[in-house]
Amino acid sequence: MDIDTDICVVGGGPAGLTLALLLVRSGVRVTLLERSRSLDRTYRGEILQPGGQALLDELGVLRPARAHGAVEHQRFLLEERGRILINGDYRRLPGPYNCLLSLPQRHLLAELLAACARHDGFRYLAGTRASGLVEEGGVVRGAVAAGPGGAGEQGSRARGVVAAAGRVSLIAPHAGLGYRRQELFSQDVLWFRLSGAPQRSTGHTRDVRVFRAGGNPVLSYSSVPDSLQLGWTLPHGGFRRLADRGADHIIEQLCHAAPEYAERIREEITGFGDLSLLDVFSGSAEEWVRDGLVLIGDSAHTHSPIGAQGINLAIRDAVAAHPVLVEAVRSADAGAARLDRYTALRRPEVDRITRIQRIQSRMMLSTGRLSSAIRPRTAALVSKTPLYGAMLRRIAFGTSPVRLRTDLLGSTGR
């Protein structure tokens, strides 16, 4: 074997790098395989809920990441033709993380990577993908690493492998772990970015919005640097029919759905290259562990962008997996029975968040004539009850406690 390590992490996103940092600070040797050659790439999700912010701050990476640029959003709003139906005011939550934070992923990943690199036990292989698993007697003992086009293939010997490569990870299929895709959400999302500050201002606050102005609902929030991210929701498979009529037709539909930004849409959206389609679905690997292998983040479970849960769940997965993997390395036992303690910690919350997202999607993004008239108004009534306050706290901080095992952590590195 060309690589000898304690834990091989596949995927350098928020889940993989957070876990890598926790492990190397606990004296565990980590080799991380990341198929992208640099952090200069396109990212979709970047909203951090308060719970995710708190964990990253405790790790010492939130403040330096924010120093590169971030946007605080005080409220989540559901609007219909200018009327606010839901005002989820995060300022009512306990501080100091009582806001939604738009933090570009490349800033967060850069700080996590820099923190990992301060430890001699960390090895980062950029431009390298996992093309398979190394198995002995049905136990995962490492991963096969390959450069671009399969060049330079080499194996790794590890006490355990962690799949953290996102929704397109091939580790679960390589490991024979089935995946259940559930069509709990009836939308796809067409993402695009506009330059400049938002035209619309709600006092001195910045808001994450879901609004309906003249068509299907639109998600929007301010981003760095001085831009606006928008996501136009479409029925599953609806983009193909629109695309057949050409980019100009889509641009006019976007202007109809978001008229307050119509001028900028016509100026800045020039073709399909300015748009990115996200297939929205929920799903979960049938098993999150097997002997020598753990799945975390989107590799284990996939979610809708509604509620901004993707990065936060990924970070919480990493924090929960950390002590389980440290114990597995120290005891030389990475069997499924031991690793399944991680599943027992995480699956209940993931299932509850999925149910909450399904309710949010039905209430906010309905497009049928009757449902789009009734469900948002029902949501407006619910938002005025104590039930909504309790749900907002669960969305913000999670539905079960996940605490950093600081007793396992050593120094922050050289």
N, C-alpha and C positions, 0 to 999 in steps of 0.2 A: 504494500500500500504506500502511496506517495504522501498522504496526509495523515498525521496522527493527532487526534484531538479528543477532548472529553465529549463535547456536544457539537454536532454539525447543524447549524441553522440554515435553512433554505429560504431565502427571501429577506431583503433588507428594507422592508417598509417599517411602519411604526411598531407593529407587533414583533417582528424579528429583531430589530435593533434595540427595542426596550428590553426584551428578554436577554439579548446578548450582553447588554450593559449590566443588568442585574447579576448575570452568571459570572462574568469576569470579575466583578467587584466582590464576588463570593469565592474567588480563587479557582473557578472552573475555567479550563481552557476551552475557547470557542473558536470555531472556524465558520465564517458566514459566507454563503454563496449568493451572489446577487447578479442576475442576468444582465442588468443595465450597466453600462460602462461608467456612467456618471449620474449625478443627481439632477442634471439639467434635462428634465423631461416633463411631460404633461401629467399633472395630477388632478383628480376630480375633488375628492373630499378634503376639506381643510378646517371644518368647524369642530372646535373642542368644547364639550360640555364641562361644567364645573368639576365633576369628579375626575375627568381625565387631566384637567389642568392641575388639580391638587397633587395627583400622583407624579406627574412630570416635574412639578416644582420641588417635591420632596426628593426627587432624583437629582435635582440641580441643573436641569436642562431647559426649563421653561423660560426663565429670565433671559439667558443669552439668546435663545431662539426668538423671543419677542423683540429683542434689541434690533433684529434685522428688519422688523416691520410686522405689525399685526393690527387688527381692527377689533375693538370691543363692541359687541352688540348687546344693548340692554334689554331688548324685547324680542319675542317671537309674535308676529301678527298674522292672523288670518283675516283677509279683507275680501269684500265683494262690492265691486263698483264704488270703491272709496269708503265704504262703511266697514268699520272694524268689528268683526264678529268675535274674535278671540284676541285678548291682550295678555300674552304670557310674559309678565314682567319679571325678569330675573333679578332685578334689584330687591325684590321682596324675599329672596332666598338669603340664607346666612352667608356672610363674606368669609374670606376676601375674594372668592372666585365666583361671585354672583353676576356672571355675564356669560354670553356665548362669545367665544374667541375665534375669529377668523385668522388662522396662523398657517401660512403657506407650508405645505409638507416638506418642501426642499429645505426650508429653514430648520424645521424640527429635526429632520433626518441628518442634516449636517452637524447639528449639535450632539445628537445621539452618537453619530459615527466618531466625532472628535473625542467624546468622552470614552468610548470603547477603545480608541486607539491609544489612550494613555496607559493601557494595561498590556504587559508583555504577553499575556495569555490569549490575546485577541488576534485573529488573522482574518483579513477581509479580502475576498477574491471577487473583484468587480469584473463584469463581462463574462461571468461563469454561471452556467445553469446546471441544475441537477437532472441528468439524463436517465437516472435509474437509481435503484437502491442496492446496497450490498447486504446480502442476507446469508446467514449461516444457521441451518437447522430451523428455519422459520422465524428467526430473530433478526431484526434489522440491526446491522452492525456498522452502517455507514452509508454514504451516498456516492454515486458516480458523478464526477464533475467534468463538464465539457465546456470549452471555449466557444466562440462564434462558429457556427457551421459544424459543430461537433469536434473541432480541432483540439488537440492537446488533452484528450480524455484521460482522467486520472481518478483513482479511487480514494476513499477516505476510510480510516478506521476510527470509530467513535463509540462511546458508551451509549449514546442515544442520538437520534435525529429529530429535529423539529421542523415541521412544514409550516412556513409562514409566508408563502409566496402568493397569497391573494386568491381571488375567486377563480383564476385560471391555473392554479397549481395542478401539476400532474402527479404529485407525490401520492395522493390518496388512490388514484387508479393504479399506480405502480405497486402500491401496497395491498391492492385487492380490497380496498375499503369502498363500499358503494356510496353513492351520493343521491339524496332525495331532493329533487327540485320541486318546490311548491309554488304554484301560481297564486299566491295570496294577494298580489297586487296587480291591478288591471292596467298599469301604466308603464310606458317607457318614458325616458326623459331626454330631451334634446338640449344639451348644454352649449352655452356660448358666453363669450366675455365681451363687455363693452368698456371702453376707456373712459376716464374722467369720473368725477364724483357724481352720485345719483342726482337726477334732476329734482326728485321729490324729497322733501325734508319733513320729518315729524319732530318739530322742535329741535332740541339739541341732542336727541337720541339717535342711535344707529340701530336698525332693526333687521332681523331676518324675517322675510315676508313670504307668505303664500297668498297670491291675490288672483282674483278673477275680474277682468275688466271688459273683455269682449270675446272670449273664446275659452279654450281649455286653461286650467289653472297654471300659474307661473310661479316658480320659486326664485327668490332674489336675495342677494346680500352683497355688501361692500367687501372688497378684497384688496390685497396689496399687489402692486403699487397703484393706488388711486384708480381702481377699476370696479366694475360691477359684474358679478357672476349671475347668470340667469339660467334657469332650467324650465323649458316648456314641456309640460306633461302631455303625452299622447297615449291613445289606446294601444295596447300591445299589437305590434305589427303595423301600426298606422303610418309609420315613417315611409315605408316602401311605396305606399300609394301616393303620398305627397311627393316623394322624390321623383316618381315617374313623370310628374308635371313640371319638374325643373326647379332649380334653386330660386329663381325669381318668385315662383309661386310660394315657396316656403317662406321667403323673406316677407312677403305681404301678409301671410298668415301670422307670422311673428309680430308684425306691426299691429295687427288686429288684436292679438292676445295681450300685447303690452304697449298700448298706444302712447303712454307717457315717455317711452323710449324709442318711438317710431323713427324719429329723425336720425338718431345715432345708429339704429339698426340698419337703416338704408345706407348710411355712410360707411359702416364698418363691417357688415356681414356681406361679403362679396361672392360667396360660393360655398360649396359643401366643405371645403377645407377649413372654414371658420366654425364648423359645427361638429359636435361630438355626441353620438347616440349612446345612451346607457340603457342596456337591457335590465329592467328592474325585476328582480325575483327574489324569493326567499328560498333558502335551501340549507341542508346540513349533511355532513358526512354521517353515514350510519353509525360509525364508531370514530371516536376522536383519538383513541390510542390503540396500539397493539404492541407486542413485545419490541422494545427499542425505538418506538416511534410515537410522537405527539403531534397533533394538528392544532394550531391556534389561529385566531383571527379569521379572515375570510376563507382560509383553507379549510377551516372546520365548519363555519356557518356564514351565510351571506344574507345581507339585509338591504332594505330600501333606504334611499337617502333621506326619507322623511324622518325627522327627529334627530338627525345628525348623530347617529350612534356608531357608525363603522369604526372610526379611529378610537373612540372611547372604549368600545368592547374589546378591540384589539389590545389596547394597553392593559385593560383589566385582565384579559386572558394571560398576558405575559407576566403580570404581577402574581397571579394565582399559580402559574406553572413553575415559577422560579423556585420556591422551596421544595416542590416535589422533585424537580430535576437535580437540585443540589443534593438532596438526600439520596437520589438514585445513583449519582456519581460517587458519593462518599461511601455508599454501601455496596457499590459494584452490582447493583440490582436495578435494571431498567425494565423489569417485566411489566406486563400489562396490568397486573393486579396492583402494583405500586403506583404506576402512572395514572391509573384510573381515578385516583384521589382528585386529580385535576378536573376530570370530567364531572365528578360529583359536586365540585365547587362551582363550576361554570355553567353547566347545561341548564339548571333551573332558571338562572337569571336570563340567559339567552332566550329561552322559551318565553319567559314573561315579556321581555322587550319586543320579541316578534309579535306577540299578541297586541301589545300597545301600539306598535307601528301599524298593524292591520286596522285597528280602530281609527288611528289618525288618518290613514289613507282613505278610508271610507268616508270619514267626516269632512275631509278637506279637499279631496281630489275627485269627487264624484262628477261624472260628465253626463249621465242620463238626465233627461228633462225633469223627471220627478225627483230623483235622488239629489240632483244638484241644487234643487230648490229647498228640499227638506233637511238634508243632512247637515249642511253648514249652519243652518239656524238652530238645529238641535245642538250642535257643537257650541254655539254661542250661549245657549241656556246652560249647558253643562259647565261651561267655563266660569260661570258665576257661583258655582257651588263649591263646598269644601273638597269634593271629589277631585275637581280639577287641580286644586292646589297640591293635593297628595300625589296626583299623577305627574305634575310638573317636577316635584321633588324626585320622584323615581326616574324621570327622564334625565334630570340634571346630575344626580348622584348615583344612579343605579338602584337596583331593587334588592340587593344584598351586599353586605360589607365586604370589601376587598382591601386588605391592608398590606402595605409594604413591610416585608420582613427585614427591617433595618438591622436586626441582630445578626443576620447572616452576611451583611455587607462590610467590606473592609474599606480601605482608603479610596478616594476618588481618582487615584492614579498619579503617575509621575508628573 
